[in-house]
């Protein structure tokens, strides 16, 4: 069963790598950040459109390995429509999943990254776009009109 599950997870990651969702520049973004992994050359830009403390749109562009691109793609799907507070909580849960292998209340789709923790060098790949997204949120002025 584990082998079948691993194959399913691998196919999900490969699908998101080949056909990333929300892979474009977001022209009317209210927040933006770049994520770079100098060790392997992965580089992603993440754009957010935040209104009334909710992520109303999100997009990314860049290049990287299959894990980093799939993670960015799946992140955009997971956070769209959520509140900033929910997204911050999701960031923490995803980070917990890929570093410790456990997380509570994480969307099932993101479970495909659970095995990353066995390969510490790949944790940076899986979390690169997530850290960029968090940096984009953190860069917004606290008095911003949403």
N, C-alpha and C positions, 0 to 999 in steps of 0.2 A: 504493500500500500504506500509506503514512504516513497518508493521509486516513482509510482504513478503521480503522487502529489508533487514531487520534485519536477517531473516532466511538465505537469500543468503549470507550475510556477515559472519554469523556464520559458514555456510558450507564451505566457502573459508578458513576461519581461521582453521577449523578442518582438512580440506584437507592438508593444508601446515604443520600442526602439525603432522599428521599421516605420511605424505610422504614429508618431507622437501627436497627442491631442494638445490643442491650444498652442501650437508651435508657430508663433508669429509675433511681431512687435505690436504692442498695444499702444496705439497713438494717443489715446486720451487717459493714460494712466495717471494716477495720483501719487504713486510710489514706484520706485525702481531701485534695484540693486544688482550688482554683479557678483557672481560666485566663481572663484578660480581655485583650482587645485594645482599648484605649481609642480607637484611630484609627478603628475601624469599628463598635465596639459588640458584637463577638462575645464571648460569655461562656459558659463551660462549667465544670461541676463534674465531677470524675472521682473515682470511688470504687474502691478496690481491697480485695480480701480476700486477704491473704497468710498462708499457713500453710506451715511448714517451708521458708521461703525460695522459695516457688512462688506464682504468681498463680493462685488457685483460682477467683476470680470478679472481674469488673470491670464497671463500668457508668458511664454518663455521662448528664447532663441539661444542657440549655442551649439557646442560640439562636445562630445565626450563618449565614454564607453557605453555599452548597452545598459548597464545598471544605472549609471547617472542619468542618461536620457529617459529611460523608463520611469525612474523615480520622479523626475521633473514632470513628466507627462501625467503620471498618476496623482502627483501632488496637486496639479492644477485642477484635476477633476474632483479631488477630495475637498478642496477648500472653497471652491466656487459656491457662493450663496450662504456661506457660514459667516457668523459674526467674527470680529477680530479676536474676541476672547476665546471663542471656540477654536479658531485657527491656532492661537498660541497654545492651547491645551493639546491640540492635535500634533503640533510640533514636538511638544514634550513627550507625548505618547509614542510617536514614530521614533524619536531618538532613543527612547527606552527600549523599543522593540529591536532596533538594529545593534544596540550596544549590550543589552542584557538578555534579549530574547523574550522579554515579557512586556506586555502592555495591556492596559484595560481600556475598553470602549473604543478600540481602534477599528475603523472600517475593515471588513473582511478582506477586501481587495488588496489592502496594503500589507497583509500577512505574507505576501510573496517575498517580502524582503527579510523575513525572520532569519533565514539562513545566512544572511550577510555577516552576522556577528561572528561566525566561525572563521571569517577572513578579515582580520582587522584593517588591512590596507583598503578593502572594499567599502568599509563603513563610510569613509570620506566620500566615495563615489555616490553612495546612496543618499547621503545627507547634504551634499553640496547645494542643490537647488533649494532645499528646505532652509538651510542657513541663509541663503540669498533672500528668500522670501521673508524670513524673520528680520533680516537687516533692512529690507524695504519697509516693513511695518514700523520698525524702530526709528527709521529716518523721517517719518512723518512728523511735522510740527505738532506739538501737543494741543495747540489751540486751533488746529485745522478745522475748517468748516466742512463737514462731511455731507 
